Every structure is written in structure tokens, then in C-alpha cells.
Amino acid sequence: MKKDYKLPSLNDARARNKEVSQKLTFILDDRFKGIGEGKKYYIITHGCQANQRDSETMAGILDALSYTPCENEKQADVIIINTCAVRQGAEEKVLGEVGALKRMKTNNPDLIICIAGCMAQEEATVKLIMEKYRQVDIVFGTHNITSLPKLLYEVYTTKQRKIEVFSKMGEIIESVPVTRFMSHKAWVNIMYGCDKFCTYCIVPYTRGKERSRAREDIIYEVEELVAQGYKEVCLLGQNVNAYGKDISDEYGFGDLLDDVAKTGIKRIRFMTSHPWDFNDRMIEAIRNNSNIMPYIHLPIQSGNTGILKKMNRRYTREEYLELFDKLKRELPGFAFTTDIIVGFPNESDEAFEDTMSAVEHCQYDNAFTFIYSKREGTPAASFEDSIDRKTKEERLQRLNERVAYYANLNNQKFRDKIVEVLVDGISKRNSKVYSGYTPENKLVNFTGSDVKVGDLVKVKIKEVMSFSLNGELVEE
């Protein structure tokens, strides 16, 4: 079959300019309306919160096309796997899932299988999918979600495989349909892309340049959520602290936090914060608004300045710890989590010990820890590495043990305390056991009755573990 598509290019994806990104409005072409009538869809989501939010957009578009969601892939007429490219293991898992769908496609030739997300922005991965995974009908990237109606229509009408993956800096498209997966908590994109280019990270290539949504569009979205009864929003960006830098020198993330707080939403969270852009205006806004939750995720990645330089993290160990100490002083009672990579190419024993001592200093409430994963196309992929896998695994184990120790230590202060919990769900095993999160983002499992998802309830903590709390509902 003649190749009628263009592969994505990481070289093209490196490009950046200072032009303000174009704002477009999504309009559903009349040709595509109703193409999903009588058909069902199923979306599998891997990766970060941005991917989860993208899946909500895909669901919204499919709903607008008259498809209906189903409970598993066996019932589906369209299956979308929304992928993550941050670590090799995530890609291998996706390819395993795609392989497992081959029999379903054989039994049902009309089944449409789609690969979306960050893996779709990688040239080698797309080439592999198109050559080895013939059961895949559509591949579309992070910049091409709004092309989904056209791609589905073309597959139905031409019976040809379709790929649309743009290696570009990106646009901002508003008025796109969305189907929220939760009725009480919502992800709200405030910006897209990343310009930091950490040497280990593929995200700047797969997500494009940093581009901020207009504040009025963000505030309107949050106000709609408040009117619909949502209790919590999480403001999303690869680096939320950089919000507004591409469109204004006068209005930044701190100003946006103030304005979102004024909507009256009960709880505000945000992620992720790069230490490079965390400024005093942000601290002021966080301190002055009680509906901004007392929780900050502040990735350190390494506690060694030399490794941080090789990572292109743009701060030293000392600068990070100085910022962390300032936040602890200015925002008492806040919980802090972080990201840490061990086994970065040629990380020495001394460099790893610097990371361990940084953990001792910060005593995080939790940390998301990983062994370095080589991503082709990033600068770090070409770095020589003399550290063997066993050493890296031993370091990760040591790190995780210390993280768990401080997580438990921080949780001890909640013992016998009454905390506010936003209820997320009911246990599948016991209808009297519920779960939710405190303002500090602590997971709480508790017993009670007559509790609904989305309720804000008081819970007395009875038992403390490293990464969760157990309690009982306080009857009012």
C-alpha cells in the first residue's frame, strides 16, 4: 500500500519561536455528525494528568459524534490507547496491549484501533506501529486530537489506515467538547507544552512549546465547573509556574491563582511546578487564598549539582534547598512531594549520596522515584553510562525506604486528628468504606454511612501508614 502519511520528526519538534501561539475555535464539520450512531468506544489512558485530560477531550469529541462509551474493549467499535512516552516501560506496555488486540481485529475487521498521545509523536515508534502492527487503523498525536472526527470519517469512507502527527510548536484550540470522567474534581489546562528541555525528557518534543491559554477562557471554564457543582480543580501544565510568560510580562501564575480563587471553587490544586519559575508572587497568592490547597509538588530530580547540570535543570542543589526552605517558612503546614531520578548516566556514589542527603533535608511527604529511562532523541540518550543496573536498583531501594520513613513520619501528625476529606469513591469490597483526600493530598480510607462521592466530610484518623490514613466518619 502506498504510504500517504508523514512521520513525526523530533528535529522539527525542537524548533521554538517567540510568536504568540494562534488561538483557534473548534467547530464540528456537519459531515462528521452522527458517524458514531449505534457504535461504542473505549479509551485506555497511560501517563500523566495531561494525558488523562486529553482522554476527556477525546471522549467529548466521540460523544459529540454520537458514539457511546462502554465498559471494556470487547464491547467497543472504536478503541483508543492514549499513550505515554516518558519511560521505556510505558511504551513496552502499550505495544503489548496493541499486540493483544490483534485477535479482536481479526474477529471483527470493522473494529477501529487508534494510537494517540506522546508515543505518537515519536518517529521511530510510529514507524514501528505502521510496519509491524497492521491492526492499528489510526495514529494521531498530541497536537491532533481535534482531527479525530476527520480521521474516523476517512477510515470509514476509504478503508485506509490514517496517521496525522504534526511536529510543530502547537496551537491553542478552545470550545472543544469534553466529557469529564469525574463529577466532583476536574482537570483544567492552563497551558500546554514545555520549553525547559531537560536532557532526559521527551515531553518538550511531544507536547510542543510553552503556550498559555487566555485567562478569561480559564476563568470561564472554572466558573462553569463551580456552577455544575464541582468541588475541586487542578490547574495543569508541564510547568504551571511559567504560565503567561509567552503572552504577557504583567500577568503570571500568581495572578491567575488569585483570579481562580475568586470563582469560589472549594479546592484548588496545581501541577507541576518547576523550581526555576517559583516566585514570590506565587507564594503570596497561595498564602492569601484559603481555597488553594496546602500541597506543593516540587520536583528535585537529583540532589547533586553536577547531575542537575547534566540534566539541564537550571538550578543548583543549593538553590533548590534554599527555595524549599523558603516555602516551608512562608507556607507552614504545607505538604511537599517531589520527583527523583536515580541512575542518571554516570551518577557516582557521591552524587547519589547528595540525593539521599537532600531527602534527609527536605523530609518529603512522598516522592515519585524512578530509575533513569533512556529516551531516544533526547541529549541524555547519547551520554555514556558506567553504572550497572544492579547498582541503580539498589540505590532506588535505599531511596524508597527513606522516602517511606519520612512519609510515615509526616503522617503521624494526623493521628487522632479530625481532617476534611473530599470523597472520591466507595470500596468495591465494602460499601461502608470510602476513600478521598485531605487538603494536604493525603489519601484517607474511612468507614461511615450515607456518604456520597463529592461530599466534603470530617474524618477522625485512627491509623497511620506511610502512604495512607485510616479513619472513621465524624457524624455531625
Secondary structure, DSSP 8 states (H G I E B T S, - for coil): ---------HHHHT----S---EEE----GGGTTTTTT-EEEEEE-SSHHHHHHHHHHHHHHHHTT-EE-SSGGG-SEEEEEE--SSHHHHHHHHHHHHHTHHHHHH-TT-EEEEEEGGGG-HHHHHHHHHH-TT--EEE-TT-GGGHHHHHHHHHHH---EEE---S---EEES-----S-SSEEEEE-EE------TT--HHHHH-S-EE--HHHHHHHHHHHHHTT--EEEEE-TTGGGTTTTT-SS--HHHHHHHHHTTT-SEEEEE---GGG--HHHHHHHHH-TTB-SEEE---B-S-HHHHHHHT-SS-HHHHHHHHHHHHHHSTT-EEEEEEEE--TT--HHHHHHHHHHHHHH--SEEEEEE----TTSGGGGS-----HHHHHHHHHHHHHHHHHHHHHHHGGGTT-EEEEEEEEE-SS-TTEEEEE-TT--EEEEE-SS--TT-EEEEEEEEE-SS-EEEEE---
